[in-house]
């Protein structure tokens, strides 16, 4: 049974997988964007430090200090490296070539009332930053020139003399081509890893959702089968009751009519008893599965001689065994188990009833045995028959509620006295409540053996 989302055609596992892929994809995109922004900010900060160092070198070449962030401001080269701790020696002065198009550009600023300076032979890289630098502020900015980006430091230069009206502004450029190539490589790497990560997430999500939903789907399928089987089982006695009631109502007067009505009442009584038994068994199983089986069944645990228990269980089937032989094999009469006599007797009765139903009336043999096991700590009880056996592929399902291994045993046969398919399920619940274990081995055409292992107890 596959779960489907309400109002959707896609199975729940597919919806969960798609949600997982979408969430992981969104997280990866956010992380990738954060990584790119962080790397770019770090690289630009490194460039800004390099620009401050170059500005200090430029000022040193002009014999002027440059009061910019990161510079020494004393007319000496700045000792601010691009990465890591300061080197033991001053960095070498960069080569500044006046004919380089990326040579630092200076702009003269005159005080009010003085003649305007002649226009320089070049234009400023960033006009807005230049205006702010003329007001005495050091500004870092990024501009686009042609096909490449530049990082610009616009900084005011101090006057050469205290009474000088001249004040210069320098714009120090740094090409960002290599940095942009590096960021492009980071983008390509992240975009290449994203599909792989999404594929891995889809595969892992499909596997995890399949494993997580499998128990739920199995539980829902089991519940669906249970409702269908329980409805069918309860419908059978109800149908018998209705048919018998109709026959009783149609019975005439006189001795024959009273006899027909009496038979109808007997059928109603038997069908009612069967329905009550099914409901009681279902309630017992529900309590055992919902709560702790030991407390749900209210076990009265006492030392019980297994020889007496097997003998009493066998005697119950004397009227119905026909030509079948039911034998006991209990070498130690003092062997006891710690059990509830009523519930354990019910388990043995269910097992013997199954053995009687699946063995031939004239050649059937059923053997009840009891042996000490595990050094006397456990007692092994077994019910073995030479009946039709159970196919191997059906063995794992035998302890399931309403399951019948014999497909030829129809509901009509069940209505005539066959079980409802709850016997082995109840037997397992009772044995496990005793802290024991029940196993079944069967070979088609040879027979079946059911083994109970329970804690031993001395008298």
NUDO-313216 format. One line per 10 residues: number of its first residue (from 1); their letters; for each residue x, y, z of C-alpha. Coordinates in nm, 3 decimals, padded with zeros to 5 digits. Layout:
N
NUM) A) X,Y,Z; ...
//
This chain:
459
1) XXXXXXXXXX) 00.000,00.000,00.000; 00.147,00.334,-00.107; 00.069,00.649,00.087; -00.058,00.943,-00.118; -00.086,01.303,-00.008; -00.444,01.432,00.026; -00.560,01.587,-00.301; -00.242,01.481,-00.481; -00.163,01.212,-00.731; 00.200,01.178,-00.628
11) XXXXXXXXXX) 00.289,00.928,-00.355; 00.391,01.074,-00.019; 00.746,00.943,-00.055; 00.787,01.134,-00.384; 00.647,01.452,-00.228; 00.883,01.418,00.070; 01.178,01.355,-00.160; 01.095,01.663,-00.370; 01.058,01.875,-00.059; 01.392,01.750,00.067
21) XXXXXXXXXX) 01.560,01.829,-00.265; 01.402,02.175,-00.271; 01.508,02.256,00.086; 01.863,02.129,00.032; 01.884,02.320,-00.297; 01.769,02.642,-00.129; 02.017,02.591,00.157; 02.300,02.525,-00.086; 02.214,02.836,-00.287; 02.206,03.048,00.027
31) XXXXXXXXXX) 02.534,02.900,00.151; 02.692,02.944,-00.193; 02.582,03.307,-00.205; 02.712,03.363,00.149; 03.046,03.203,00.058; 03.078,03.420,-00.252; 02.993,03.739,-00.063; 03.234,03.650,00.218; 03.518,03.566,-00.020; 03.460,03.883,-00.221
41) XXXXXXXXXX) 03.451,04.098,00.093; 03.773,03.937,00.219; 03.949,03.988,-00.114; 03.834,04.352,-00.137; 03.957,04.412,00.218; 04.294,04.270,00.114; 04.292,04.497,-00.192; 04.209,04.796,00.028; 04.508,04.718,00.248; 04.724,04.690,-00.060
51) XXXXXXXXXX) 04.594,05.025,-00.186; 04.675,05.184,00.150; 05.028,05.043,00.125; 05.069,05.179,-00.228; 04.934,05.517,-00.122; 05.199,05.526,00.152; 05.467,05.442,-00.104; 05.335,05.712,-00.336; 05.339,05.965,-00.053; 05.691,05.856,00.036
61) XXXXXXXXXX) 05.799,05.919,-00.321; 05.647,06.268,-00.289; 05.792,06.309,00.062; 05.441,06.342,00.196; 05.249,06.142,00.458; 04.907,06.013,00.356; 04.645,05.992,00.634; 04.446,05.696,00.500; 04.321,05.382,00.679; 04.598,05.122,00.681
71) XXXXXXXXXX) 04.884,05.366,00.615; 05.160,05.468,00.859; 05.108,05.840,00.799; 05.467,05.936,00.879; 05.618,05.956,00.529; 05.737,05.594,00.556; 05.617,05.293,00.361; 05.324,05.117,00.531; 05.408,04.784,00.686; 05.069,04.627,00.610
81) XXXXXXXXXX) 05.099,04.298,00.414; 04.831,04.148,00.193; 04.807,03.830,00.401; 04.944,03.701,00.732; 05.160,03.869,00.992; 05.386,04.170,00.911; 05.714,04.063,00.747; 06.040,04.117,00.930; 06.154,04.366,00.662; 05.966,04.654,00.495
91) XXXXXXXXXX) 05.798,04.556,00.169; 05.979,04.663,-00.140; 05.856,04.980,-00.305; 05.631,04.904,-00.607; 05.748,05.026,-00.942; 05.536,05.325,-01.046; 05.553,05.409,-01.412; 05.410,05.748,-01.517; 05.314,05.616,-01.859; 05.113,05.331,-01.707
101) XXXXXXXXXX) 04.739,05.398,-01.767; 04.683,05.275,-01.412; 04.938,05.516,-01.266; 04.803,05.704,-00.959; 04.625,06.018,-01.064; 04.655,06.341,-00.866; 04.418,06.634,-00.875; 04.496,06.981,-00.741; 04.257,07.156,-00.506; 04.296,07.531,-00.445
111) XXXXXXXXXX) 04.158,07.730,-00.159; 03.876,07.977,-00.215; 03.987,08.302,-00.374; 04.283,08.148,-00.554; 04.307,08.092,-00.926; 04.152,07.762,-01.044; 04.409,07.492,-01.121; 04.470,07.390,-01.480; 04.276,07.078,-01.582; 04.479,06.755,-01.560
121) XXXXXXXXXX) 04.548,06.552,-01.875; 04.332,06.268,-01.746; 03.986,06.226,-01.603; 03.912,06.095,-01.253; 03.814,05.732,-01.224; 03.536,05.810,-00.975; 03.403,06.167,-00.977; 03.185,06.122,-00.667; 03.469,05.975,-00.463; 03.697,06.254,-00.582
131) XXXXXXXXXX) 03.453,06.517,-00.453; 03.438,06.346,-00.114; 03.819,06.325,-00.104; 03.842,06.700,-00.175; 03.642,06.746,00.148; 03.911,06.556,00.339; 03.765,06.201,00.339; 03.949,05.886,00.223; 03.709,05.682,00.010; 03.731,05.328,-00.134
141) XXXXXXXXXX) 03.510,05.259,-00.436; 03.474,05.017,-00.727; 03.427,05.140,-01.084; 03.394,04.980,-01.425; 03.633,05.094,-01.697; 03.592,04.929,-02.033; 03.593,04.552,-01.984; 03.744,04.543,-01.638; 03.674,04.664,-01.286; 03.899,04.884,-01.075
151) XXXXXXXXXX) 03.919,04.933,-00.702; 03.991,05.300,-00.635; 04.130,05.469,-00.324; 04.054,05.842,-00.330; 04.251,06.017,-00.053; 04.345,06.379,00.022; 04.714,06.470,00.036; 04.829,06.716,00.306; 04.956,07.054,00.208; 05.328,07.070,00.130
161) XXXXXXXXXX) 05.366,07.372,00.357; 05.155,07.504,00.638; 05.090,07.831,00.455; 05.044,07.669,00.115; 04.709,07.712,-00.058; 04.766,07.401,-00.266; 04.616,07.070,-00.164; 04.622,06.761,-00.381; 04.395,06.455,-00.400; 04.525,06.119,-00.520
171) XXXXXXXXXX) 04.323,05.835,-00.678; 04.510,05.503,-00.641; 04.377,05.223,-00.873; 04.392,04.842,-00.843; 04.279,04.610,-01.121; 04.023,04.351,-01.007; 04.057,04.127,-01.314; 04.228,03.841,-01.130; 03.988,03.864,-00.840; 03.687,03.852,-01.071
181) XXXXXXXXXX) 03.835,03.550,-01.245; 03.876,03.381,-00.910; 03.517,03.463,-00.814; 03.397,03.331,-01.150; 03.586,03.008,-01.081; 03.414,02.986,-00.740; 03.076,03.040,-00.909; 03.144,02.770,-01.167; 03.254,02.528,-00.896; 02.944,02.593,-00.686
191) XXXXXXXXXX) 02.715,02.558,-00.988; 02.886,02.232,-01.086; 02.853,02.092,-00.734; 02.489,02.196,-00.693; 02.340,01.936,-00.936; 02.559,01.663,-00.787; 02.447,01.758,-00.437; 02.082,01.761,-00.546; 02.117,01.419,-00.710; 02.279,01.280,-00.396
201) XXXXXXXXXX) 02.003,01.438,-00.188; 01.734,01.289,-00.412; 01.889,00.943,-00.390; 01.942,00.962,-00.015; 01.597,01.113,00.037; 01.431,00.839,-00.166; 01.612,00.573,00.036; 01.537,00.732,00.373; 01.173,00.808,00.297; 01.124,00.455,00.167
211) XXXXXXXXXX) 01.266,00.309,00.487; 01.076,00.554,00.706; 00.740,00.503,00.535; 00.765,00.125,00.494; 00.651,00.048,00.855; 00.367,00.300,00.821; 00.253,00.154,00.490; 00.273,-00.198,00.630; 00.074,-00.091,00.937; -00.193,00.074,00.722
221) XXXXXXXXXX) -00.210,-00.230,00.494; -00.237,-00.458,00.796; -00.512,-00.237,00.942; -00.696,-00.247,00.610; -00.673,-00.627,00.598; -00.779,-00.646,00.961; -01.089,-00.434,00.906; -01.184,-00.636,00.599; -01.127,-00.972,00.768; -01.297,-00.869,01.091
231) XXXXXXXXXX) -01.597,-00.741,00.897; -01.615,-01.067,00.703; -01.582,-01.280,01.016; -01.851,-01.085,01.200; -02.078,-01.084,00.897; -02.085,-01.466,00.898; -02.249,-01.514,01.240; -02.480,-01.219,01.175; -02.594,-01.379,00.851; -02.655,-01.709,01.033
241) XXXXXXXXXX) -02.855,-01.532,01.303; -03.071,-01.356,01.048; -03.133,-01.670,00.844; -03.214,-01.871,01.155; -03.447,-01.599,01.278; -03.629,-01.599,00.944; -03.669,-01.977,00.962; -03.799,-01.954,01.315; -04.052,-01.689,01.217; -04.169,-01.897,00.923
251) XXXXXXXXXX) -04.208,-02.212,01.134; -04.565,-02.328,01.156; -04.760,-02.441,01.455; -04.757,-02.786,01.598; -04.477,-03.020,01.695; -04.287,-02.975,01.366; -04.307,-02.598,01.390; -04.177,-02.598,01.747; -03.890,-02.831,01.648; -03.795,-02.604,01.355
261) XXXXXXXXXX) -03.807,-02.297,01.578; -03.593,-02.476,01.838; -03.330,-02.563,01.577; -03.331,-02.200,01.458; -03.277,-02.080,01.815; -02.987,-02.324,01.854; -02.826,-02.186,01.540; -02.877,-01.832,01.665; -02.717,-01.924,01.996; -02.417,-02.088,01.827
271) XXXXXXXXXX) -02.369,-01.794,01.589; -02.397,-01.548,01.876; -02.140,-01.742,02.075; -01.907,-01.741,01.774; -01.946,-01.366,01.730; -01.880,-01.305,02.098; -01.571,-01.525,02.080; -01.434,-01.331,01.780; -01.494,-00.997,01.953; -01.333,-01.122,02.276
281) XXXXXXXXXX) -01.028,-01.249,02.085; -00.993,-00.919,01.902; -01.014,-00.724,02.227; -00.752,-00.953,02.382; -00.515,-00.898,02.090; -00.577,-00.524,02.093; -00.496,-00.501,02.466; -00.186,-00.716,02.423; -00.057,-00.498,02.136; -00.151,-00.164,02.293
291) XXXXXXXXXX) -00.024,-00.223,02.647; 00.225,-00.454,02.808; 00.096,-00.802,02.729; 00.168,-00.929,03.081; -00.050,-00.666,03.247; -00.309,-00.661,02.967; -00.382,-01.032,03.009; -00.375,-01.010,03.392; -00.167,-01.328,03.418; -00.178,-01.528,03.740
301) XXXXXXXXXX) 00.168,-01.685,03.727; 00.218,-01.999,03.932; 00.419,-02.321,03.901; 00.216,-02.548,03.669; 00.306,-02.917,03.609; 00.332,-02.952,03.232; 00.233,-03.320,03.239; -00.105,-03.244,03.393; -00.154,-02.944,03.162; -00.088,-03.149,02.846
311) XXXXXXXXXX) -00.310,-03.432,02.968; -00.603,-03.201,03.037; -00.564,-03.033,02.699; -00.562,-03.372,02.522; -00.872,-03.493,02.709; -01.073,-03.196,02.577; -01.045,-03.340,02.224; -01.145,-03.697,02.303; -01.499,-03.643,02.169; -01.379,-03.500,01.835
321) XXXXXXXXXX) -01.051,-03.677,01.763; -01.220,-03.969,01.586; -00.957,-04.223,01.476; -00.666,-03.987,01.539; -00.412,-04.084,01.804; -00.314,-03.818,02.060; -00.014,-03.928,02.266; 00.188,-03.768,02.545; 00.566,-03.781,02.588; 00.663,-03.631,02.926
331) XXXXXXXXXX) 00.965,-03.816,03.074; 00.978,-03.600,03.389; 00.639,-03.574,03.564; 00.780,-03.311,03.805; 00.862,-03.070,03.523; 00.689,-02.734,03.584; 00.661,-02.396,03.414; 00.583,-02.055,03.561; 00.258,-01.980,03.383; -00.108,-01.889,03.401
341) XXXXXXXXXX) -00.287,-02.224,03.378; -00.595,-02.087,03.201; -00.411,-01.891,02.931; -00.147,-02.159,02.869; -00.421,-02.419,02.844; -00.590,-02.202,02.585; -00.267,-02.193,02.380; -00.237,-02.572,02.388; -00.604,-02.612,02.298; -00.559,-02.387,01.992
351) XXXXXXXXXX) -00.254,-02.583,01.878; -00.421,-02.922,01.926; -00.733,-02.796,01.749; -00.521,-02.695,01.447; -00.350,-03.034,01.450; -00.684,-03.217,01.458; -00.820,-03.011,01.168; -00.518,-03.078,00.947; -00.466,-03.450,01.004; -00.654,-03.740,00.850
361) XXXXXXXXXX) -00.919,-03.887,01.079; -00.809,-04.247,01.033; -00.428,-04.209,01.017; -00.362,-03.884,01.206; -00.108,-03.885,01.490; -00.060,-03.594,01.731; 00.220,-03.600,01.987; 00.247,-03.369,02.287; 00.597,-03.354,02.438; 00.771,-03.168,02.721
371) XXXXXXXXXX) 01.146,-03.148,02.783; 01.380,-02.949,03.004; 01.606,-02.711,02.807; 01.899,-02.474,02.865; 02.023,-02.662,03.168; 01.683,-02.674,03.333; 01.617,-02.299,03.309; 01.356,-02.346,03.034; 01.087,-02.597,02.941; 01.021,-02.684,02.576
381) XXXXXXXXXX) 00.664,-02.790,02.491; 00.578,-02.911,02.143; 00.267,-03.017,01.951; 00.360,-03.232,01.650; 00.132,-03.386,01.387; 00.164,-03.580,01.062; -00.088,-03.368,00.874; -00.082,-03.182,00.545; 00.183,-02.930,00.649; 00.221,-02.568,00.545
391) XXXXXXXXXX) 00.404,-02.435,00.236; 00.735,-02.267,00.318; 00.636,-01.931,00.168; 00.338,-01.908,00.406; 00.526,-01.978,00.730; 00.615,-01.611,00.803; 00.246,-01.513,00.788; 00.094,-01.783,01.009; 00.093,-01.572,01.326; -00.088,-01.286,01.153
401) XXXXXXXXXX) -00.447,-01.220,01.249; -00.713,-01.381,01.026; -00.447,-01.557,00.817; -00.527,-01.908,00.693; -00.255,-02.113,00.529; -00.508,-02.347,00.372; -00.675,-02.149,00.094; -00.919,-02.434,00.033; -01.065,-02.384,00.377; -01.344,-02.148,00.276
411) XXXXXXXXXX) -01.546,-01.912,00.487; -01.835,-02.150,00.474; -01.621,-02.414,00.643; -01.525,-02.153,00.898; -01.893,-02.086,00.955; -01.947,-02.458,01.022; -01.696,-02.454,01.307; -01.360,-02.364,01.163; -01.142,-02.104,01.330; -01.141,-01.737,01.244
421) XXXXXXXXXX) -00.766,-01.729,01.190; -00.693,-01.578,01.533; -00.566,-01.887,01.717; -00.196,-01.858,01.640; -00.197,-01.479,01.684; -00.350,-01.522,02.030; -00.108,-01.805,02.109; 00.192,-01.587,02.028; 00.053,-01.298,02.238; 00.002,-01.526,02.540
431) XXXXXXXXXX) 00.341,-01.697,02.509; 00.524,-01.367,02.475; 00.334,-01.236,02.779; 00.489,-01.532,02.968; 00.835,-01.412,02.852; 00.850,-01.716,02.628; 00.886,-01.787,02.259; 00.680,-01.977,02.002; 00.813,-02.114,01.673; 00.661,-02.326,01.398
441) XXXXXXXXXX) 00.823,-02.570,01.157; 00.634,-02.745,00.882; 00.702,-02.962,00.578; 00.423,-03.004,00.322; 00.301,-03.363,00.317; 00.501,-03.455,00.632; 00.355,-03.256,00.916; 00.385,-02.957,01.145; 00.556,-02.899,01.479; 00.491,-02.601,01.707
451) XXXXXXXXX) 00.747,-02.542,01.983; 00.682,-02.337,02.299; 00.975,-02.230,02.521; 00.878,-02.108,02.867; 01.063,-02.034,03.195; 01.093,-02.340,03.421; 00.995,-02.334,03.785; 01.014,-02.596,04.057; 00.709,-02.695,04.256
//
